[in-house]
Each structure stands twice: as C-alpha cells, then as structure tokens.
Amino acid sequence: MPKWSPDGNWIAYTGGDHFHMASVFVIPGAGGMPVNVGAKVQRYITGFEWLPDSQSLAISTWDAVDWPILRVRTTDSSVERLTAGPAMRQTWSVAADGTIVWTQSDGSHLGLVFSRSAGDGKVHEIFDANPQMRNWDLGEQGAIEWKNSRGETLQGVLLKPVGYQAGKHYPLIVDGYPAQPNGFKATQMMGNQLWAAHGYAVFWPAARAPHTWMDAYRDQAFNDAAQGPKGVEVLIDDVLSGVDEVIRSGVADPERIGLHGFSSGGGVVGYLVTRTNRFRCAVWASGVYPDWILPALLQTDSTLASFEGGPNVWDAPQTYVNLSAVYHLGQVSTPMLLAVGDDDGFFFLGALELYNSLRALKKDVTPLRYAGQGHGFTGAALKDFASRESAFFDRYLKIPAEPR
C-alpha cells in the first residue's frame, strides 16, 4: 500500500515476511534505502496514513484484546498511543488538518464514531449508529489480565451475566476462538450477549494456537512459540491459566465450565478436549481441521509444511499426527456436540472424521449436520443450531456438578 507523504518527499508502504508480522517502511521519494519505522511497535500493523507534518504516521495494529491507533514518528520511530482503553477499532481516516476519525465497538456499543482533534488531542463521540442499545440489558464486559506458567502476561475478554451479583458463582462458557478483541459480542456463531442474558459468564482468552500462530497480535517471539506441535502445550497453558484467573475473580463456578469453538475456535476445542477433562461439555462448530494430514494430502501445492513448522507430511508424519485431534480422541471424556454444514468443504470432511472416530470409541457425541449450509449457518439452520446448543449447555452447566 505505497503512499506519498503530503510534502511529496517520502513514500511509506507495508512489508514483511510471509506468516510474520507486517511493518511500515519509509523510503525517500527520489530513491534510497528503506527504513523500518514501525520496528518499535512490535505488533502487526494493519494499516497506516500519513499525518500532515510528513514526519509521522498514524497506524492501526492488533495488541491482544485492543485494536489501537498509534502515532509513529519517522525521524526516530518513537510511538505514541492515540486511543485509550481496549476496544475494536476498524474503519478510520485522517483529515487534511490531522484530525483522526474512527469507528469503534466495545462491550456495550456497536458503531460508535469518534474523532481526535489534531490540535489539543481531545477525543469526541460524534455519532452512535445504534443508540437503542443504551436501553438494552447487557452483561458487563471488560478485559482481564493474568500470567501463564511461563510467566507471560496474557489478556482476555470476560463477559459477566446480565444482572451479575458479586459473590455468586456462575456457569462459565469458554469461547476458544483465538485473539478476539474487546468488541461488542453479537456474532451468532460465537459467544455473545445472548448467553449472558441466559445466566452465563463468557470468557475469550487471547490464547495462541498451533493453527493461528501467524495471527500476530503480540511480538514475533510470543507468536512463534505456538508454531508446530509444541504449540499445543502453549495453547493449553494459555487457556487454562486464564480459566483459573476467572475462577479466582469469583465469577465462575469451577465445577460448571463449558467449551465452545467455531471455525478456528473449533480447532482449539479439539486440542483442549484431548488434553484435559476440566470442561463439563464442549461444542465444536464448523471447526478447522481435526486431521492435518487430510488437507496436506488433498490440497494441491499445500502450504501446510511452512504453516505447521517446516516438515512435510512424508518426511515427518508424526508431526502431523501430534497436531491432529482425531489421533488423540481416546483421551476424550468430555460430552461433545458437533455441528457442520454439508457445503463446508474440508471442514465437513473433518467433522465426519471427528464424529466417526468418537462414535467408534464409544464417546458421548451428538452430531448436527445441516444441508445446504457452508461455513457458519444461516436462516432455519442457525435458529435450530442456536436452540440445540443452548439446550446442550443448559443440560450440563445449569445443574450442580455431581461429586467426583
């Protein structure tokens, strides 16, 4: 995305190695050596715009549960945060005078528009696309922090039940979709405010995973730690240490914790249920490959060798076995609800492998298969899935746990 500076002396552009963080570089308009002015950000840069002085850039990035807008000076690469508080900021623009305008979603709003003046730096709310939400009964939502066993500080998003009472322990649903920002939770195939209205606390740990290590929402070394089979243990540590923090906060009942995963979150569910029995039930919906050998052999020019740590399936089949949930299902003791659409390509084939394997092992598994549905459900299929999923969680999480 090359862009000329306002004074016409410089060109800025994004660059980076495949599967690694993107940064912003600046090069003289007349030619010369590029400078990585985004190096000190140490986060994946998703977009940039020149500011009027031609000596600084506004950039957007991912930082765990926050999607902030920053200023980077091209002279010394110094970084200044322009937005406050963890939220999801997406569409944004810079006016000719340096005023920055962006749309924002947070725990109780969707479609707020803010401006930050170039002069005094004051932030003003200038438009609310959904003012009716101010009258809704919503669960309180915010970011939390904790440390995993590696001593690393992690973040996540915790949504409390509507009408939350301090001191009362609530059933908890962990949504495994990695690196979810602190935006308004209304996506129908994922954890949302409807669950909070039904009396559940919902937790999104911003955990790393072997199949999403390249989704660079922290520094490169932090992200790389989840690449390959060793990333499974990193994932387990990140998620379970976060669950422990929610329990320590007094919100969650440690004996009533369920697990949910759609798409990439389904991949997380596959790893977790084969490594721990801490969850009383688990929903796997349109999950990514529970068998990494399948796409490696069926896709032409598969990129999985670089994606999953280097070796190809013929040289190191055990690497792919270690990364594939289907080869570890003998360890599963968690009741599972599987849901997939017939038109979901490889994910549909993976669902068949997962179901047939669990069935052969005589595990507690319930399949939902929707004709004419792709990756994520719509219409009557979505309504049916939401109803069955809600009943599934209620069955296992709304009743007190039996003594172990």
Secondary structure, 3 states (H helix, E strand, C coil): CCEECCCCCEEEEEECCCCCCCEEEEEECCCCCCEECCHHHCCCEEEEEECCCCCEEEEEECECCECCEEEEECCCCCEEECCCCCCEEEEEEECCCCCEEEEEECCCCEEEEEEECCCCCCEEEEEECCHHHHHCCCCCEEEEEEECCCCCEEEEEEECCCCCCCCCCEEEEEECCCCCCCCCCCCCCCCCHHHHHCCCEEEEECCCCCCCCCCCCCCHHHHHCCCCCHHHHHHHHHHHHHHHHHHHCCCEEEEEEEEEEECHHHHHHHHHHCCCCCCCEEEEECCCCCCCHHHHHHCCCCCHHHHCCCCCCCCCHHHHHHCCHHHHHHHCCCCEEEEEECCCHHHHHHHHHHHHHHHHCCCCEEEEEECCCCCCCCHHHHHHHHHHHHHHHHHHHCCCCCCC
